[in-house]
Structure formats: structure tokens, C-alpha cells
Amino acid sequence: MESGWKVDPRNIVYADEKSPLDLYRAILRIDDARKVIFQGFGSQIVLSPVGSKLLSMGALFAALERDFPVVYVEAVAYKVNFEALDQKRQTPGSLVHLWLGGEAYGQQDS
């Protein structure tokens, strides 16, 4: 990412891709630090749902809690080396269950 896209490593948020709460907490920590640093100047965090669906849920949780705007950013073009992609071993993803609210199991009468 550094050489191809010229992205500074300090601009990357590291979070467990199987834990939306990890990204949620990371975004809130960034917002807390940002408020102290940019107090009086005005700045805002803008989120974009990129990556996995699970990480997008973490970003959504943070956006709902702190009222961050969410803007969809779409790629203009892709460059894919299909030969290298075909040679890479694909492993099946794992299923993740995310309970958003309410009772997980109904109350049973005793």
C-alpha cells in the first residue's frame, strides 16, 4: 500500500477483521484523541464501509454512537493480476454470528 498507493502507515486503522467491536473501539479511541488535539479547530471523522461486512458493522456501530457521517467511496478502476490470483490458495471463510439486540434465547417457563 505504501509504494503503490502512497498511503502513510499512520493512516491505517488496525483491527481484528473477525471482530466488529475491535474496529468500533478503535474508531472511538481515535475520535477521543482527535477531540483533544483538534479542540477549537473543528474536524470530523467520516467513515466509509470498505472491507468486510463484519468490519462495516463495527464502523456502523461507531457512526451510530457518535453520529459520524458515512460516505460510500467507490473505486474508479481495478488492476488485477489474474494469474497470481489463480495461483494463490483460496481458503473458505469462517461464519460469524453477530447478535445485534434483544434476547438471544427466549425465556423458558420453569
N, C-alpha and C positions, 0 to 999 in steps of 0.2 A: 504494500500500500504506500510505503514511503517513496519508493522510486517511481512507480507507475502513476500514482495519483497525487503525489506530493502532499501526503497527509502527515501532519506532525503527530507523533505518537501520543503527545499530551492531549490530543483532541479525540482520543478513543476512550470509550467507557468500557471497562472490562467487567463482565458479569457472567454468571453461570447460565449457559443457554438453556438449561433444563429447569431453571428456577425463576419464574417471573418476579417473585418477591425480591430476589437479589438485584435485578435491574431496577425495580421500584425503589428499593432502599438507596441504591447508588445515585439515582436521579435526585432523590430528596436530599441526600448529603451534598450533592453538587449545588442544589438550589440554596441550601442553608449557607454554604460557603460563599456563594455568589452574592447573597444579600448583604453579607458583611463587607465584602470587597467593593461592591458597586453601589453602596449606600449613597444616595444623593445624586447619582449619575443617571439612574434609570437603565435597566437592562431586563431582558426577558428570555426565558428558556422557551424554545419552540421545538416540539417533538415531531418526529416523522416515523411512522410504523414501517421500519425496514427490518429485514432479517426474518426470523422465525415467527410463527403465530404466537408462540409462548412468550417470546420477548416482547412482542407487540402488546400482549396483555399487561406485562409489567409497566410498560410505558403508559398504557391507558389508565392503570391504577394511579400512577403519579399525576397524570393530566387531570383526572377527576378530583384528586385530593387538593391539588394546588392550582387548579384552573389554568393549566398551561394550554396554549393553542396547539393543535395538532394539524400539521400540513403534510399532505401526501406529496412526496418527491419522487418523480418517475425518471428512470434512466432514459437518456436520449438514444443510446446505442449500446450494444454489447459486442465484445470481441471474445470469441470462444475458440479455443484450440480443441476441436472435437477429437482428434487423435489422442491427445493427452488425457482427455476426459474419458474416452472409451477404455484406456489402459488402466485408469485408476479403479481400484477395487471399491465397489459400492457396498456398503453395509446397510441393512434395513434399520430404519429409525426405531426408537422406542416410543411406546404410547405413554402419554402423561395425562393424568386426570386432574382437572383443576375445578374445585368446588367454589363457586362464586358467592353463594349466600344461602341462608335458610338452614333448615335441619338436614343433615346428611342422611339420617335414617329416621323413619317415622317412629313416633313414641309407641311402644307396645304396652298394652294393658296387662297388668300382672294379675 
